[in-house]
Amino acid sequence: MKHRAALITVLLAVYVFPCPGRADSVKSISMAEYRGQLSELESKIESLEKRPEAAAEIQSALPDSVTVATSRGQVEVRYRDLKNDLAALSRADATRRPALLLHVRSYVHALAKEAEAYDRPADS
């Protein structure tokens, strides 16, 4: 019984009470940095038409997510779907590559459009 009380205390300390500095540990980038990263990513995606084998490199270099400081607050952009699509592209045969590449291009273009929308101040 004594061990159970100690375990409950530890669980409360870890999961319920905030850890000092936890919120500050998430490093965010500015909207300008994010747009620069997207522009660089778009260039890399365009190169895949001539070098489809580079899809695996691009996929492995992408972080799982990035936190962007926008005029509306912090936004977490998750790259899981894009990374999965790039992995599929790297394994695809020549007949499936064009459709997958178009899908990846559209995805990155959508990220750029969303960045524009989040950068605008919210209507009052």
N, C-alpha and C positions, 0 to 999 in steps of 0.2 A: 504494500500500500504506500509505503514511504517512497518507493521508486516511481510509482505512478504519479504522485503529486509532483515529484521533481521533473518528470517527463512533461507533464502538462505545463509546468512553469516555463520550461525551455521552449516548448512549442509556442506558447503565447509570446514569449520574448522574440522568437524568430519570425512568426507569421503575422502577428497582430500589431505589435508596436513598431513604428517606423524606425528604420536605421538612419542615424545621422549621416547626411551626405549622399544617401541613395538617390534622391532626385537630382542632385548635382552631378552624379556619376555619368549620366547620359549626356554625351557630347553632341551638341547640335551644330549644324552648319547653316550658314545664311542662305537665303533664297538665291542670291547671286552665285554662290558656290555650287548649289544644287543645279542651277541652270547650266553652269559650266560643265558639271559632271554629266548632265544629260546630253549636252552638245557633243562632248567627247564620246559618250556611249553611242550616240547616233552615228558618228563617224566610223566607229569600230563596227557597228552593225552593217553599215554600207559596204565595208570592206569584205564582208562575208560572202558577197556574191562571187568574188574572185578567189577568196580563200576560206571556204566553208570549214576547213579543219581548225580555224582559229576560234570557232564557237566555244570549244571547251576552255580555251584560255580566258575568253571574256567571261564565261560563266564562273570560273574559279576565282577570278579577280573581283567579282561583284560581292559586296557585303550582303549579309542576309537582310539587313535593313539599314536605313539612315533616318536620323531625326532632323527635320528642317524647321528652322525658326521662320515663321511666316507672320504677316501682319495680323493674322487671326490667332496666333499662338503656335505651339509646337505641333508638328505633324510627323507621324512616323510613316515612312514609305517602306513597304516590305517588297523585296525583290524575289520572293520565293517562286511565284508563277513565271517570272521572266527567266530565272535561273533554270527552272524545269524545262521551259521552252528551248532555251539555248542548249541544254543537255540533249534534248530530243533532236534538235537540229544537228548536233555533232554526230549523232548516231544514224541519222537518216540517210537513205540512199538518194542517188541523184534525181530520181523522179519525185520524191517527196520534199526535197529541199526548197524549191521555189515557194511552195505554199507555206511552209514553216517560216521561211525568211520573211515573207509578206506579213505573217502573223506577228513575228517579233518586231518588225518595223512599226506596225500599227500600235503595238503595245507601248513602245518607247515614245511614239508620237502622242499617244494618249497621256502618258506621264507628263510630257511637256505642256500639253493643254491644261491638265489639272494644276500644274505648277502656276500657270498664268492665272487661273481662277482663284487659287488660294492666296496669291500675292495681292489681289485686289482687296481693299478694306471692305468689311462687311457693311451692308446697308443699315442705316440707323432706323 
